Structure formats: C-alpha cells, structure tokens
Amino acid sequence: MNDHIEIHNLVPKFLEFYKKATTKDIDCEERWELWKKYYNFAAVPPGENGEGIAKKLLNEAWDKYSDYISLIENWEPDESLVLGYLTEVKKVLGYDRAVNFIIIYFVGGFENNPFVAPYDQERIALCLPVECDTSDIILSHELTHIVHSKTANLKSEWERTIGSAILQEGLATRVSKYLVPGKQDEQYIEYTKGWLKSCEAKKKEIVKGILPYLDDSSSEALTKFTFGTGTTGNERELYFVGWEIVKILQKQGITFKQIASIEEKEIPNYLREVFPLLLEEESP
C-alpha cells in the first residue's frame, strides 16, 4: 500500500495579503484586519488566545517580510523529501500500513513552528512554514507525530491530556535525534537559545510542577505548558519533560515502537509510574 500526500499551498493567499498590506500606508490594526480577511493562518492554538498570539507574531515579523518576499514568491514544495522521511519514521515506529495525510505549506512569522492538526475525520494535516528552512530534524519530528497518531490511535487534536502531549513531543524529539544523528541536543528541541540549559537547571521543579496536570486536557493547561511559562517561568516545559521521559524509557530498553503503541487513554497513568525515575536522575 502506497502512502498518499495531498498538498495544500497557502503561500499565494499570504502573497495576496502582503500585496494589499503594502500598497498603501496603513497602521497595524488595518494590517491585522487584512491578514484575517485574506490569509488567517498561523501556528497558534485555536480560540481567542490563539488569535492574540497570531496578531503578536504578525506585528513582530512584519518588518522582516520585505527581506524574504522574493524567497517566498519563488518557493516550491518538495514532496519527495517528505516521503523519504515518512518511510524512515514508519520503520522506527513499526507501522506498515499506508499513511494518507495533508501537507499545508504556509508563511509563518519566522518562529519556525511547524505543527500537525486534524484536517478531517480520516486525515491529519502537517503544517510547514516556508519562510524558514524545513530541516531534516523538523520533518522527522513532525512526521513522527503523523505516524504516532496511527500507532496509538491518537485524536491529534489541540485539546488532549498533558500526559499525552508530553509523550507525543518526547517521542518526536527523540526519533528526530535517532534519524538525524550527530547534532547538539539543542538542535532537536530548543526553540530559543539557552532554553534547554535553563530547563535542565530546574529539572526537578519542572517535573514536580507538571505532574498534577497529567490528566488535564484543557486548552488553558496546554497553553500554560507550551506557549506559556509553566510553573517555573520556562516556556515549553511540556517539551522538556517529554524529552527527558523518553530518554529514561530508552535507558530501560523500551523501544520507540513500544512507546508509540501506548494507547492515548493509558498514557497519563503510564507516565506517573515513570516520573519518579526523572526525579531520581541527576541533571547534567
């Protein structure tokens, strides 16, 4: 059975917005209204909080677009690269069925934040920003999410338990390190420079802080541990805990395939049994 990818390219919509926003002198509020009318796509959570983040990203990125507009206009998708890494991820996670999904190419705000999201009842969308280079690490990470959704029957929705999100991100970061070896750890997980070292310095506090939330599936909790500052003042604490959890599991001889087979409803309780090992391990 062959894998199938359907391409949705939102770059023309962004270029239409950009043209309209640069033809006359407008303020940031008018520009925001044009963005919502003609483009309206960003790597943010759904709802009012997400809209506020999208507006902030647009304002912060606006002055950079002029330097990259030629690159954006001349960008072309590369489906073969995606299919190559998809094959490798399926091998690692032990999945031998065909995968059918959407790739949405979009222009983000230079935050380099690809993501996956539900598209319809059968398919997931892999959303890739084009203004930043899509590295092999990013592709293997995001494709792990796609395949993991099949192996563990994940809902792939924004609102899922903190425990599920931890395991999803931990698996994706560690699989990307396995498939694209030889880089510094920061390159597989870090969003802003110095973040990983900051989290490592507060490892036990971060682990203890997130533990009570493992069953929480609210948008507020997910935002707190991803876009927000968690319980210790660090962004993306959920990613750090996942990175550390999967490392512990690997040390115990548990394979990526075994991790990827844990059903979503079982994940929070499964992680509760592993968390004490995180607290025992010394930080680097």
Buried (B, 14 or more C-beta within 10 A) or exposed (E): EEBEBEEEBBBEBBBBBBEBBBEEEBEEEEBBEBBBEBBEBBBBBEEEBBBEBBBEBBEEBBEEBEEBBEEBEEBEBEEEEBBBBBEBBBBBBBBEEEBBBBBBBBBBBBBBBBBBBBBEEEBBBBBBBBBBEBBBBBBBBBBBBBBBBBBBEBEBEBBBBBBBBBBBBBBBBBBBBBBBEEEEBEBBBBBEEEBBEBBBEBBBBBBBBBBEBBBBBEBEBBBBBBBBEBBBEBBBBBBBBBBBBBBBBBEEEBEBEEBBBBEBEEBBEBBEEBBEBBEEBEEE
